[in-house]
Amino acid sequence: MGNKKTGVAILAAGFSERFKGEKLRTYLGEKPLLQWIIDVVSESCVDSSVVIINDTFSKDKFDFKKLDIIINEKPEKGISRSVFLALNWALKNELDGLFLTTGDMPFIKPEDFDFLIDKSEYHQDSVLSCSYKDAKGFPTFIPEKYFYLMNDLVGDRGFSQIIKKYKLPHKMIERTWRNVFDIDTQKDFEKAKEMLKYV
């Protein structure tokens, strides 16, 4: 993207109610789940990055590297609050584009961000999402021109509600299973352990 500045926000302020435990602090292999995506983001091509956690989250197990940390003090408002904070952070950092991803997707790779940046050259006004077999995944790339719509975010839905409300151009670009594999339940976590041998 030439001299344009991009950033990544990791959304990690949820309560993991379906997991029945401290999901992001649970070890997958040699490190806690959230550390997987932190490491990926720190190795990516973006200029800056942030992780958004709730005010009860204990940071003691993690190496946040150079990531900024934002505390979502109102996580009960749903994921929309975290996306609002992410877009506000992007505005303050004068970014030209922002990637969103979630803290429970351990198999996303640094090159996924490069991939969407390359595609954004051809779809400059579009929101871009990695997908697999027509299922939307992450990361998702939001151009700066849509950051101001953050004030319309409500409830437990992310930026997809803005795409729908304003009929924003949205391209889903085929990637791999890694981009749609998230961990919601203990069963998902067991599957992730099996998948470690393939990543």
HELIX and SHEET records of a PDB file:
HELIX    1   1 LYS A   23  ARG A   25  5                                   3    
HELIX    2   2 LEU A   33  SER A   42  1                                  10    
HELIX    3   3 PRO A   75  LYS A   77  5                                   3    
HELIX    4   4 ILE A   79  LYS A   92  1                                  14    
HELIX    5   5 PRO A  110  SER A  120  1                                  11    
HELIX    6   6 GLU A  144  ASP A  152  5                                   9    
HELIX    7   7 SER A  160  TYR A  166  1                                   7    
HELIX    8   8 TRP A  177  ASN A  179  5                                   3    
HELIX    9   9 GLN A  186  MET A  195  1                                  10    
HELIX   10  10 LEU A  196  TYR A  198  5                                   3    
SHEET    1   A 7 ASP A  68  ASN A  72  0                                        
SHEET    2   A 7 SER A  48  ASN A  54  1                                        
SHEET    3   A 7 THR A   6  ALA A  12  1                                        
SHEET    4   A 7 GLY A  97  THR A 102  1                                        
SHEET    5   A 7 ALA A 135  PRO A 143 -1                                        
SHEET    6   A 7 VAL A 127  TYR A 132 -1                                        
SHEET    7   A 7 HIS A 170  GLU A 174  1                                        
SHEET    1   B 2 TYR A  27  LEU A  28  0                                        
SHEET    2   B 2 LYS A  31  PRO A  32 -1                                        
END                                                                             
